[in-house]
């Protein structure tokens, strides 16, 4: 496998409505410059790929309760992650991010405000619309377009 400079880690549970959006984006995003990984609810299982590739940039995407309108998304700084209610994970994402920061030059965490986190395999229209916007941002690497939380 060729080493990739850009890695997307989509996180989420596709059986819980909008919580699956990180996984859905990872499955949908195809770009020859990126390695796109659907991590499901165990992103820590994919750290060896980051360690091996030592990418310039790792982007993590997950549904996050931020008290915003459904579908809104923000870059969340690593120091804010532990204070937010993140969805269904076996390991706190703050630990994962601390580890990944040692193996990449830059790490961006994008949180998407869910509408529905319930046992459902359908994603709200607001969150789906945002996923398209995020994919365009990833393709162009236009991270300056993202608001910070």
VMD Tcl script that builds the backbone (N, CA, C; Angstrom):
set m [mol new atoms 447]
animate dup $m
set s [atomselect $m all]
$s set {name element resname resid chain x y z} {
  {N N UNK 1 A 0.829 -1.180 0.000}
  {CA C UNK 1 A 0.000 0.000 0.000}
  {C C UNK 1 A 0.876 1.247 0.000}
  {N N UNK 2 A 0.551 2.193 -0.859}
  {CA C UNK 2 A 1.287 3.447 -0.886}
  {C C UNK 2 A 0.987 4.252 0.367}
  {N N UNK 3 A 2.003 4.908 0.867}
  {CA C UNK 3 A 1.816 5.749 2.042}
  {C C UNK 3 A 0.957 6.956 1.652}
  {N N UNK 4 A -0.004 7.295 2.490}
  {CA C UNK 4 A -0.905 8.414 2.212}
  {C C UNK 4 A -0.572 9.588 3.115}
  {N N UNK 5 A -0.607 10.796 2.530}
  {CA C UNK 5 A -0.338 12.010 3.289}
  {C C UNK 5 A -1.565 12.493 4.052}
  {N N UNK 6 A -2.757 12.081 3.586}
  {CA C UNK 6 A -4.003 12.532 4.194}
  {C C UNK 6 A -4.856 11.322 4.536}
  {N N UNK 7 A -5.326 11.279 5.789}
  {CA C UNK 7 A -6.146 10.152 6.227}
  {C C UNK 7 A -7.407 10.680 6.896}
  {N N UNK 8 A -8.539 10.149 6.462}
  {CA C UNK 8 A -9.826 10.452 7.062}
  {C C UNK 8 A -10.260 9.262 7.898}
  {N N UNK 9 A -10.611 9.519 9.148}
  {CA C UNK 9 A -11.146 8.488 10.030}
  {C C UNK 9 A -12.597 8.856 10.346}
  {N N UNK 10 A -13.529 8.129 9.738}
  {CA C UNK 10 A -14.946 8.354 10.003}
  {C C UNK 10 A -15.384 7.469 11.155}
  {N N UNK 11 A -16.028 8.083 12.150}
  {CA C UNK 11 A -16.393 7.372 13.371}
  {C C UNK 11 A -17.913 7.396 13.522}
  {N N UNK 12 A -18.490 6.256 13.897}
  {CA C UNK 12 A -19.919 6.269 14.160}
  {C C UNK 12 A -20.559 4.900 14.100}
  {N N UNK 13 A -21.786 4.865 14.575}
  {CA C UNK 13 A -22.581 3.643 14.585}
  {C C UNK 13 A -23.745 3.830 13.620}
  {N N UNK 14 A -23.691 3.167 12.475}
  {CA C UNK 14 A -24.709 3.344 11.434}
  {C C UNK 14 A -26.064 2.767 11.827}
  {N N UNK 15 A -26.151 2.090 12.952}
  {CA C UNK 15 A -27.440 1.578 13.433}
  {C C UNK 15 A -28.129 2.558 14.370}
  {N N UNK 16 A -27.494 3.720 14.598}
  {CA C UNK 16 A -28.063 4.704 15.520}
  {C C UNK 16 A -28.267 6.060 14.844}
  {N N UNK 17 A -28.960 6.048 13.708}
  {CA C UNK 17 A -29.327 7.296 13.045}
  {C C UNK 17 A -28.135 8.164 12.704}
  {N N UNK 18 A -28.199 9.424 13.133}
  {CA C UNK 18 A -27.165 10.401 12.786}
  {C C UNK 18 A -25.793 10.067 13.366}
  {N N UNK 19 A -25.745 9.209 14.372}
  {CA C UNK 19 A -24.456 8.816 14.944}
  {C C UNK 19 A -23.568 8.140 13.895}
  {N N UNK 20 A -24.153 7.618 12.846}
  {CA C UNK 20 A -23.378 6.930 11.816}
  {C C UNK 20 A -22.753 7.836 10.779}
  {N N UNK 21 A -22.922 9.149 10.895}
  {CA C UNK 21 A -22.503 10.039 9.812}
  {C C UNK 21 A -21.003 10.012 9.541}
  {N N UNK 22 A -20.179 9.847 10.555}
  {CA C UNK 22 A -18.732 9.762 10.305}
  {C C UNK 22 A -18.397 8.564 9.440}
  {N N UNK 23 A -19.013 7.435 9.734}
  {CA C UNK 23 A -18.810 6.219 8.932}
  {C C UNK 23 A -19.336 6.406 7.511}
  {N N UNK 24 A -20.504 7.036 7.393}
  {CA C UNK 24 A -21.109 7.250 6.070}
  {C C UNK 24 A -20.217 8.146 5.212}
  {N N UNK 25 A -19.674 9.210 5.805}
  {CA C UNK 25 A -18.760 10.092 5.056}
  {C C UNK 25 A -17.522 9.314 4.619}
  {N N UNK 26 A -16.962 8.520 5.522}
  {CA C UNK 26 A -15.763 7.736 5.173}
  {C C UNK 26 A -16.053 6.761 4.030}
  {N N UNK 27 A -17.237 6.160 4.039}
  {CA C UNK 27 A -17.600 5.224 2.964}
  {C C UNK 27 A -17.815 5.954 1.640}
  {N N UNK 28 A -18.313 7.186 1.699}
  {CA C UNK 28 A -18.662 7.937 0.483}
  {C C UNK 28 A -17.482 8.685 -0.115}
  {N N UNK 29 A -16.520 9.055 0.710}
  {CA C UNK 29 A -15.425 9.923 0.277}
  {C C UNK 29 A -14.357 9.121 -0.454}
  {N N UNK 30 A -14.200 9.428 -1.729}
  {CA C UNK 30 A -13.190 8.760 -2.553}
  {C C UNK 30 A -12.308 9.836 -3.177}
  {N N UNK 31 A -11.044 9.802 -2.851}
  {CA C UNK 31 A -10.087 10.764 -3.394}
  {C C UNK 31 A -8.734 10.075 -3.402}
  {N N UNK 32 A -8.046 10.125 -4.520}
  {CA C UNK 32 A -6.788 9.365 -4.647}
  {C C UNK 32 A -5.692 9.867 -3.703}
  {N N UNK 33 A -5.830 11.087 -3.199}
  {CA C UNK 33 A -4.827 11.631 -2.279}
  {C C UNK 33 A -5.088 11.258 -0.827}
  {N N UNK 34 A -6.236 10.652 -0.577}
  {CA C UNK 34 A -6.655 10.344 0.783}
  {C C UNK 34 A -6.829 8.853 0.991}
  {N N UNK 35 A -6.561 8.426 2.216}
  {CA C UNK 35 A -6.976 7.101 2.671}
  {C C UNK 35 A -8.181 7.364 3.565}
  {N N UNK 36 A -9.324 6.820 3.191}
  {CA C UNK 36 A -10.553 7.037 3.928}
  {C C UNK 36 A -10.918 5.751 4.657}
  {N N UNK 37 A -11.026 5.829 5.992}
  {CA C UNK 37 A -11.254 4.644 6.817}
  {C C UNK 37 A -12.577 4.787 7.570}
  {N N UNK 38 A -13.454 3.817 7.397}
  {CA C UNK 38 A -14.661 3.743 8.211}
  {C C UNK 38 A -14.276 2.990 9.477}
  {N N UNK 39 A -14.142 3.713 10.580}
  {CA C UNK 39 A -13.670 3.129 11.836}
  {C C UNK 39 A -14.804 2.563 12.684}
  {N N UNK 40 A -16.049 2.781 12.279}
  {CA C UNK 40 A -17.156 2.330 13.106}
  {C C UNK 40 A -17.048 2.950 14.489}
  {N N UNK 41 A -17.288 2.154 15.525}
  {CA C UNK 41 A -17.230 2.679 16.898}
  {C C UNK 41 A -15.909 2.356 17.592}
  {N N UNK 42 A -14.933 1.845 16.836}
  {CA C UNK 42 A -13.642 1.486 17.442}
  {C C UNK 42 A -12.467 2.112 16.673}
  {N N UNK 43 A -12.396 3.455 16.650}
  {CA C UNK 43 A -11.301 4.090 15.905}
  {C C UNK 43 A -9.925 3.705 16.425}
  {N N UNK 44 A -9.848 3.322 17.711}
  {CA C UNK 44 A -8.550 2.926 18.272}
  {C C UNK 44 A -7.989 1.681 17.585}
  {N N UNK 45 A -8.843 0.898 16.929}
  {CA C UNK 45 A -8.365 -0.292 16.214}
  {C C UNK 45 A -7.603 0.054 14.939}
  {N N UNK 46 A -7.598 1.329 14.528}
  {CA C UNK 46 A -6.978 1.731 13.274}
  {C C UNK 46 A -5.737 2.593 13.483}
  {N N UNK 47 A -5.268 2.682 14.727}
  {CA C UNK 47 A -4.110 3.532 15.006}
  {C C UNK 47 A -2.837 3.045 14.318}
  {N N UNK 48 A -2.723 1.739 14.096}
  {CA C UNK 48 A -1.515 1.220 13.441}
  {C C UNK 48 A -1.386 1.758 12.010}
  {N N UNK 49 A -2.502 2.003 11.355}
  {CA C UNK 49 A -2.461 2.570 9.990}
  {C C UNK 49 A -1.893 3.985 10.042}
  {N N UNK 50 A -2.291 4.745 11.043}
  {CA C UNK 50 A -1.776 6.112 11.192}
  {C C UNK 50 A -0.286 6.057 11.512}
  {N N UNK 51 A 0.069 5.190 12.437}
  {CA C UNK 51 A 1.476 5.056 12.848}
  {C C UNK 51 A 2.353 4.659 11.659}
  {N N UNK 52 A 1.865 3.741 10.838}
  {CA C UNK 52 A 2.635 3.261 9.692}
  {C C UNK 52 A 2.777 4.334 8.606}
  {N N UNK 53 A 1.699 5.064 8.320}
  {CA C UNK 53 A 1.717 6.061 7.244}
  {C C UNK 53 A 2.359 7.387 7.646}
  {N N UNK 54 A 2.297 7.717 8.947}
  {CA C UNK 54 A 2.773 9.011 9.438}
  {C C UNK 54 A 2.316 10.142 8.511}
  {N N UNK 55 A 0.999 10.316 8.378}
  {CA C UNK 55 A 0.475 11.297 7.427}
  {C C UNK 55 A 0.723 12.739 7.859}
  {N N UNK 56 A 0.605 13.639 6.881}
  {CA C UNK 56 A 0.691 15.070 7.186}
  {C C UNK 56 A -0.552 15.526 7.943}
  {N N UNK 57 A -1.692 14.891 7.614}
  {CA C UNK 57 A -2.963 15.317 8.182}
  {C C UNK 57 A -3.860 14.120 8.453}
  {N N UNK 58 A -4.468 14.108 9.641}
  {CA C UNK 58 A -5.519 13.148 9.977}
  {C C UNK 58 A -6.762 13.968 10.298}
  {N N UNK 59 A -7.887 13.603 9.663}
  {CA C UNK 59 A -9.164 14.235 9.953}
  {C C UNK 59 A -10.075 13.176 10.553}
  {N N UNK 60 A -10.605 13.451 11.732}
  {CA C UNK 60 A -11.597 12.579 12.367}
  {C C UNK 60 A -12.952 13.255 12.256}
  {N N UNK 61 A -13.977 12.480 11.952}
  {CA C UNK 61 A -15.343 13.015 11.848}
  {C C UNK 61 A -16.264 12.139 12.679}
  {N N UNK 62 A -17.081 12.796 13.508}
  {CA C UNK 62 A -18.012 12.063 14.363}
  {C C UNK 62 A -19.194 12.966 14.695}
  {N N UNK 63 A -20.306 12.346 15.065}
  {CA C UNK 63 A -21.453 13.083 15.587}
  {C C UNK 63 A -21.130 13.512 17.018}
  {N N UNK 64 A -21.405 14.786 17.313}
  {CA C UNK 64 A -21.090 15.320 18.637}
  {C C UNK 64 A -22.227 16.238 19.078}
  {N N UNK 65 A -22.670 16.059 20.305}
  {CA C UNK 65 A -23.693 16.945 20.882}
  {C C UNK 65 A -23.021 18.252 21.281}
  {N N UNK 66 A -23.353 19.330 20.522}
  {CA C UNK 66 A -22.708 20.627 20.752}
  {C C UNK 66 A -23.725 21.735 21.013}
  {N N UNK 67 A -25.006 21.380 21.154}
  {CA C UNK 67 A -26.072 22.374 21.318}
  {C C UNK 67 A -26.148 23.351 20.148}
  {N N UNK 68 A -25.979 22.808 18.934}
  {CA C UNK 68 A -26.129 23.596 17.714}
  {C C UNK 68 A -27.365 23.091 16.974}
  {N N UNK 69 A -27.679 23.734 15.841}
  {CA C UNK 69 A -28.770 23.234 15.005}
  {C C UNK 69 A -28.338 21.914 14.378}
  {N N UNK 70 A -29.291 21.022 14.169}
  {CA C UNK 70 A -28.997 19.726 13.557}
  {C C UNK 70 A -28.259 19.928 12.235}
  {N N UNK 71 A -27.179 19.173 12.057}
  {CA C UNK 71 A -26.408 19.243 10.819}
  {C C UNK 71 A -25.273 20.243 10.848}
  {N N UNK 72 A -25.270 21.172 11.795}
  {CA C UNK 72 A -24.148 22.118 11.856}
  {C C UNK 72 A -22.896 21.366 12.263}
  {N N UNK 73 A -21.762 21.821 11.764}
  {CA C UNK 73 A -20.503 21.147 12.085}
  {C C UNK 73 A -19.432 22.156 12.415}
  {N N UNK 74 A -18.497 21.716 13.236}
  {CA C UNK 74 A -17.422 22.583 13.717}
  {C C UNK 74 A -16.134 21.784 13.850}
  {N N UNK 75 A -15.019 22.493 13.763}
  {CA C UNK 75 A -13.741 21.921 14.179}
  {C C UNK 75 A -13.721 22.041 15.698}
  {N N UNK 76 A -13.414 20.945 16.344}
  {CA C UNK 76 A -13.350 20.943 17.799}
  {C C UNK 76 A -11.885 20.785 18.198}
  {N N UNK 77 A -11.389 21.743 18.967}
  {CA C UNK 77 A -9.983 21.675 19.376}
  {C C UNK 77 A -9.813 20.527 20.369}
  {N N UNK 78 A -8.654 19.884 20.338}
  {CA C UNK 78 A -8.420 18.720 21.196}
  {C C UNK 78 A -8.702 18.977 22.676}
  {N N UNK 79 A -8.439 20.190 23.162}
  {CA C UNK 79 A -8.668 20.474 24.575}
  {C C UNK 79 A -10.153 20.564 24.930}
  {N N UNK 80 A -11.036 20.723 23.928}
  {CA C UNK 80 A -12.481 20.783 24.184}
  {C C UNK 80 A -13.156 19.417 24.097}
  {N N UNK 81 A -12.494 18.451 23.493}
  {CA C UNK 81 A -13.129 17.167 23.212}
  {C C UNK 81 A -13.618 16.453 24.461}
  {N N UNK 82 A -12.811 16.430 25.498}
  {CA C UNK 82 A -13.208 15.687 26.695}
  {C C UNK 82 A -14.412 16.317 27.390}
  {N N UNK 83 A -14.684 17.612 27.139}
  {CA C UNK 83 A -15.811 18.289 27.778}
  {C C UNK 83 A -17.135 18.044 27.048}
  {N N UNK 84 A -17.075 17.581 25.811}
  {CA C UNK 84 A -18.291 17.400 25.022}
  {C C UNK 84 A -18.829 15.992 25.136}
  {N N UNK 85 A -20.121 15.875 24.876}
  {CA C UNK 85 A -20.743 14.543 24.896}
  {C C UNK 85 A -20.541 13.903 23.533}
  {N N UNK 86 A -19.607 12.996 23.469}
  {CA C UNK 86 A -19.378 12.258 22.242}
  {C C UNK 86 A -20.211 11.003 22.298}
  {N N UNK 87 A -20.465 10.480 21.146}
  {CA C UNK 87 A -21.423 9.386 21.034}
  {C C UNK 87 A -20.870 8.086 21.603}
  {N N UNK 88 A -21.126 6.991 20.975}
  {CA C UNK 88 A -20.883 5.657 21.525}
  {C C UNK 88 A -19.463 5.173 21.245}
  {N N UNK 89 A -18.581 5.300 22.226}
  {CA C UNK 89 A -17.199 4.859 22.021}
  {C C UNK 89 A -16.721 4.057 23.217}
  {N N UNK 90 A -15.895 3.072 22.912}
  {CA C UNK 90 A -15.363 2.258 24.000}
  {C C UNK 90 A -14.198 2.962 24.695}
  {N N UNK 91 A -13.508 3.838 23.995}
  {CA C UNK 91 A -12.372 4.561 24.568}
  {C C UNK 91 A -12.634 6.060 24.379}
  {N N UNK 92 A -12.352 6.888 25.370}
  {CA C UNK 92 A -12.545 8.329 25.183}
  {C C UNK 92 A -11.718 8.837 23.990}
  {N N UNK 93 A -12.355 9.642 23.140}
  {CA C UNK 93 A -11.655 10.150 21.960}
  {C C UNK 93 A -10.480 11.038 22.337}
  {N N UNK 94 A -10.521 11.647 23.504}
  {CA C UNK 94 A -9.390 12.484 23.917}
  {C C UNK 94 A -8.109 11.644 24.030}
  {N N UNK 95 A -8.217 10.394 24.490}
  {CA C UNK 95 A -7.044 9.506 24.553}
  {C C UNK 95 A -6.545 9.181 23.156}
  {N N UNK 96 A -7.473 8.846 22.280}
  {CA C UNK 96 A -7.126 8.509 20.902}
  {C C UNK 96 A -6.405 9.676 20.228}
  {N N UNK 97 A -6.955 10.869 20.393}
  {CA C UNK 97 A -6.370 12.047 19.747}
  {C C UNK 97 A -4.983 12.344 20.308}
  {N N UNK 98 A -4.806 12.206 21.606}
  {CA C UNK 98 A -3.469 12.406 22.199}
  {C C UNK 98 A -2.454 11.460 21.567}
  {N N UNK 99 A -2.861 10.220 21.363}
  {CA C UNK 99 A -1.972 9.237 20.747}
  {C C UNK 99 A -1.689 9.599 19.283}
  {N N UNK 100 A -2.734 9.907 18.524}
  {CA C UNK 100 A -2.570 10.181 17.089}
  {C C UNK 100 A -1.712 11.411 16.840}
  {N N UNK 101 A -1.788 12.410 17.723}
  {CA C UNK 101 A -1.012 13.633 17.534}
  {C C UNK 101 A 0.489 13.357 17.467}
  {N N UNK 102 A 0.925 12.254 18.058}
  {CA C UNK 102 A 2.342 11.888 18.009}
  {C C UNK 102 A 2.749 11.278 16.675}
  {N N UNK 103 A 1.778 10.984 15.809}
  {CA C UNK 103 A 2.069 10.280 14.561}
  {C C UNK 103 A 1.598 11.020 13.323}
  {N N UNK 104 A 1.258 12.292 13.470}
  {CA C UNK 104 A 0.846 13.097 12.329}
  {C C UNK 104 A 1.271 14.543 12.576}
  {N N UNK 105 A 1.431 15.291 11.482}
  {CA C UNK 105 A 1.811 16.695 11.641}
  {C C UNK 105 A 0.626 17.542 12.081}
  {N N UNK 106 A -0.573 17.181 11.584}
  {CA C UNK 106 A -1.763 17.969 11.910}
  {C C UNK 106 A -2.945 17.033 12.105}
  {N N UNK 107 A -3.789 17.377 13.070}
  {CA C UNK 107 A -4.983 16.590 13.328}
  {C C UNK 107 A -6.168 17.547 13.437}
  {N N UNK 108 A -7.233 17.233 12.703}
  {CA C UNK 108 A -8.459 18.041 12.743}
  {C C UNK 108 A -9.604 17.121 13.133}
  {N N UNK 109 A -10.365 17.544 14.136}
  {CA C UNK 109 A -11.542 16.791 14.546}
  {C C UNK 109 A -12.770 17.601 14.166}
  {N N UNK 110 A -13.628 17.019 13.316}
  {CA C UNK 110 A -14.856 17.686 12.893}
  {C C UNK 110 A -16.033 17.000 13.579}
  {N N UNK 111 A -16.792 17.783 14.335}
  {CA C UNK 111 A -17.995 17.281 14.977}
  {C C UNK 111 A -19.215 17.748 14.210}
  {N N UNK 112 A -20.184 16.866 14.049}
  {CA C UNK 112 A -21.444 17.198 13.388}
  {C C UNK 112 A -22.564 17.053 14.415}
  {N N UNK 113 A -23.382 18.084 14.526}
  {CA C UNK 113 A -24.506 18.049 15.466}
  {C C UNK 113 A -25.580 17.084 14.963}
  {N N UNK 114 A -25.838 16.012 15.712}
  {CA C UNK 114 A -26.877 15.065 15.281}
  {C C UNK 114 A -28.277 15.591 15.590}
  {N N UNK 115 A -29.246 15.090 14.850}
  {CA C UNK 115 A -30.648 15.356 15.155}
  {C C UNK 115 A -31.226 14.156 15.902}
  {N N UNK 116 A -30.953 12.967 15.363}
  {CA C UNK 116 A -31.511 11.738 15.918}
  {C C UNK 116 A -30.379 10.767 16.215}
  {N N UNK 117 A -30.250 10.376 17.492}
  {CA C UNK 117 A -29.355 9.266 17.816}
  {C C UNK 117 A -30.244 8.237 18.497}
  {N N UNK 118 A -30.755 7.376 17.689}
  {CA C UNK 118 A -31.719 6.386 18.144}
  {C C UNK 118 A -31.499 5.155 17.279}
  {N N UNK 119 A -32.061 4.044 17.679}
  {CA C UNK 119 A -31.883 2.842 16.870}
  {C C UNK 119 A -32.647 2.990 15.572}
  {N N UNK 120 A -31.915 3.379 14.539}
  {CA C UNK 120 A -32.483 3.632 13.222}
  {C C UNK 120 A -31.339 3.589 12.230}
  {N N UNK 121 A -31.607 3.118 11.035}
  {CA C UNK 121 A -30.534 3.144 10.030}
  {C C UNK 121 A -30.725 4.295 9.051}
  {N N UNK 122 A -31.597 5.255 9.391}
  {CA C UNK 122 A -31.750 6.417 8.524}
  {C C UNK 122 A -31.132 7.641 9.188}
  {N N UNK 123 A -30.569 8.484 8.342}
  {CA C UNK 123 A -29.881 9.689 8.798}
  {C C UNK 123 A -30.767 10.880 8.454}
  {N N UNK 124 A -30.832 11.867 9.336}
  {CA C UNK 124 A -31.667 13.043 9.088}
  {C C UNK 124 A -31.170 13.810 7.856}
  {N N UNK 125 A -32.099 14.498 7.208}
  {CA C UNK 125 A -31.749 15.246 5.996}
  {C C UNK 125 A -30.746 16.349 6.294}
  {N N UNK 126 A -30.842 16.971 7.477}
  {CA C UNK 126 A -29.907 18.046 7.839}
  {C C UNK 126 A -28.477 17.523 7.916}
  {N N UNK 127 A -28.321 16.367 8.534}
  {CA C UNK 127 A -26.986 15.787 8.711}
  {C C UNK 127 A -26.458 15.267 7.372}
  {N N UNK 128 A -27.326 14.680 6.561}
  {CA C UNK 128 A -26.896 14.224 5.220}
  {C C UNK 128 A -26.430 15.391 4.363}
  {N N UNK 129 A -27.145 16.501 4.411}
  {CA C UNK 129 A -26.757 17.687 3.636}
  {C C UNK 129 A -25.359 18.154 4.065}
  {N N UNK 130 A -25.123 18.156 5.363}
  {CA C UNK 130 A -23.807 18.564 5.876}
  {C C UNK 130 A -22.705 17.626 5.407}
  {N N UNK 131 A -23.020 16.349 5.284}
  {CA C UNK 131 A -21.991 15.398 4.857}
  {C C UNK 131 A -21.472 15.751 3.468}
  {N N UNK 132 A -22.352 16.196 2.578}
  {CA C UNK 132 A -21.921 16.626 1.244}
  {C C UNK 132 A -21.002 17.835 1.309}
  {N N UNK 133 A -21.341 18.790 2.178}
  {CA C UNK 133 A -20.492 19.980 2.346}
  {C C UNK 133 A -19.123 19.586 2.879}
  {N N UNK 134 A -19.099 18.683 3.843}
  {CA C UNK 134 A -17.832 18.254 4.433}
  {C C UNK 134 A -16.979 17.526 3.398}
  {N N UNK 135 A -17.587 16.693 2.576}
  {CA C UNK 135 A -16.827 15.997 1.522}
  {C C UNK 135 A -16.200 17.002 0.565}
  {N N UNK 136 A -16.929 18.054 0.202}
  {CA C UNK 136 A -16.349 19.086 -0.684}
  {C C UNK 136 A -15.169 19.791 0.002}
  {N N UNK 137 A -15.293 20.043 1.294}
  {CA C UNK 137 A -14.194 20.674 2.043}
  {C C UNK 137 A -12.974 19.746 2.064}
  {N N UNK 138 A -13.207 18.449 2.283}
  {CA C UNK 138 A -12.107 17.479 2.284}
  {C C UNK 138 A -11.427 17.426 0.918}
  {N N UNK 139 A -12.217 17.370 -0.136}
  {CA C UNK 139 A -11.652 17.286 -1.498}
  {C C UNK 139 A -10.743 18.470 -1.797}
  {N N UNK 140 A -11.165 19.650 -1.380}
  {CA C UNK 140 A -10.373 20.850 -1.641}
  {C C UNK 140 A -9.399 21.194 -0.532}
  {N N UNK 141 A -9.435 20.408 0.546}
  {CA C UNK 141 A -8.621 20.686 1.735}
  {C C UNK 141 A -8.815 22.138 2.179}
  {N N UNK 142 A -10.066 22.603 2.117}
  {CA C UNK 142 A -10.415 23.984 2.477}
  {C C UNK 142 A -10.852 24.079 3.933}
  {N N UNK 143 A -9.992 23.727 4.846}
  {CA C UNK 143 A -10.373 23.663 6.245}
  {C C UNK 143 A -10.593 25.036 6.861}
  {N N UNK 144 A -10.139 26.084 6.169}
  {CA C UNK 144 A -10.393 27.445 6.650}
  {C C UNK 144 A -11.874 27.784 6.571}
  {N N UNK 145 A -12.638 27.020 5.767}
  {CA C UNK 145 A -14.083 27.238 5.660}
  {C C UNK 145 A -14.832 26.737 6.891}
  {N N UNK 146 A -14.172 25.945 7.708}
  {CA C UNK 146 A -14.831 25.350 8.874}
  {C C UNK 146 A -14.789 26.313 10.061}
  {N N UNK 147 A -15.912 26.444 10.724}
  {CA C UNK 147 A -15.967 27.235 11.957}
  {C C UNK 147 A -15.419 26.387 13.099}
  {N N UNK 148 A -14.867 27.088 14.079}
  {CA C UNK 148 A -14.364 26.377 15.262}
  {C C UNK 148 A -15.371 26.496 16.384}
  {N N UNK 149 A -15.407 25.474 17.214}
  {CA C UNK 149 A -16.304 25.504 18.365}
  {C C UNK 149 A -15.609 26.180 19.518}
}
mol reanalyze $m
mol bondsrecalc $m
mol representation Tube
mol addrep $m
